[in-house]
Amino acid sequence: MDNETLKFVTYCISKLAQVLKMSQREVYRRLKQSGILYDYIVPSYDVLHTFSSRYLIEDITDYMKEKGVLPK
């Protein structure tokens, strides 16, 4: 993972933690265990980093719900 992707992942985790009212550690754990982090966010960096912050967080939150990481 290059430096820009790492910064983006860190931003996503931080923003999700804020919106979901969870610790960053818990958000990271859920993203990693569900495969969302390394199967979606990291490989899709080129597209995802062009989204607005609001859309990005909604997109990831919706995906977390689909994967059962968050309640629907």
C-alpha positions as CSV (number, residue, x, y, z in Angstrom):
1,M,0.0,0.0,0.0
2,D,1.5,3.3,-1.0
3,N,1.5,6.5,1.2
4,E,-1.5,8.1,-0.5
5,T,-3.6,5.0,-0.1
6,L,-2.6,4.7,3.5
7,K,-3.6,8.4,4.1
8,F,-6.9,7.7,2.4
9,V,-7.6,4.6,4.5
10,T,-6.7,6.5,7.7
11,Y,-9.1,9.3,6.7
12,C,-11.9,6.8,6.0
13,I,-11.5,5.1,9.3
14,S,-11.4,8.4,11.2
15,K,-14.5,9.8,9.4
16,L,-16.4,6.6,9.8
17,A,-15.6,6.5,13.5
18,Q,-16.9,10.0,13.9
19,V,-20.1,9.4,12.0
20,L,-20.8,6.0,13.5
21,K,-19.8,7.1,17.0
22,M,-17.3,4.2,17.4
23,S,-13.6,4.1,18.2
24,Q,-11.3,4.1,15.3
25,R,-10.0,0.7,16.5
26,E,-13.5,-0.8,16.3
27,V,-14.1,0.6,12.8
28,Y,-10.7,-0.7,11.6
29,R,-11.5,-4.2,13.2
30,R,-14.9,-4.4,11.5
31,L,-13.6,-3.2,8.1
32,K,-10.7,-5.7,8.2
33,Q,-12.6,-8.7,9.5
34,S,-15.4,-8.2,6.9
35,G,-12.9,-7.9,4.0
36,I,-14.2,-4.4,3.2
37,L,-10.8,-2.8,3.9
38,Y,-8.6,-4.9,1.7
39,D,-11.2,-6.2,-0.8
40,Y,-13.0,-2.9,-1.5
41,I,-11.4,0.3,0.0
42,V,-7.8,-0.3,-0.8
43,P,-8.3,-1.8,-4.4
44,S,-10.9,0.9,-5.2
45,Y,-8.8,3.8,-4.0
46,D,-8.4,5.3,-7.5
47,V,-12.2,5.7,-7.8
48,L,-13.2,6.2,-4.2
49,H,-10.8,9.1,-3.5
50,T,-12.6,11.2,-6.1
51,F,-15.9,11.0,-4.2
52,S,-17.1,13.8,-1.9
53,S,-16.6,13.0,1.8
54,R,-20.3,12.7,2.4
55,Y,-20.8,10.3,-0.5
56,L,-17.8,8.2,0.4
57,I,-18.9,7.7,4.0
58,E,-22.5,6.9,2.8
59,D,-21.1,4.4,0.3
60,I,-18.9,2.6,2.8
61,T,-21.6,2.6,5.5
62,D,-24.1,1.1,3.1
63,Y,-21.6,-1.6,2.1
64,M,-21.0,-2.3,5.8
65,K,-24.7,-2.8,6.2
66,E,-24.9,-5.1,3.2
67,K,-22.0,-7.2,4.7
68,G,-23.7,-7.4,8.1
69,V,-21.0,-5.3,9.8
70,L,-23.6,-2.7,10.8
71,P,-27.3,-3.2,11.5
72,K,-29.6,-2.2,8.6
